[in-house]
Amino acid sequence: MDLLAALPQVGSLSDPIPYISRAPPNPMELADLRNAHQQLTLRLGNAQDYL
């Protein structure tokens, strides 16, 4: 099965990104995002050891 074909088509990279109006980011949200990013980066690094 082609994974890319299974993904929904959301448009091309040249499409303008819609501006989403919202309040400034919550510092706790940013900390959670940084933590999640760090965890994923670590897991990706670990996964690459097995490739």
Secondary structure, 3 states (H helix, E strand, C coil): CCHHHHCCCCCCCCCCCCCCCCCCCCHHHHHHHHHHHHHHHHHHHHHHHHC
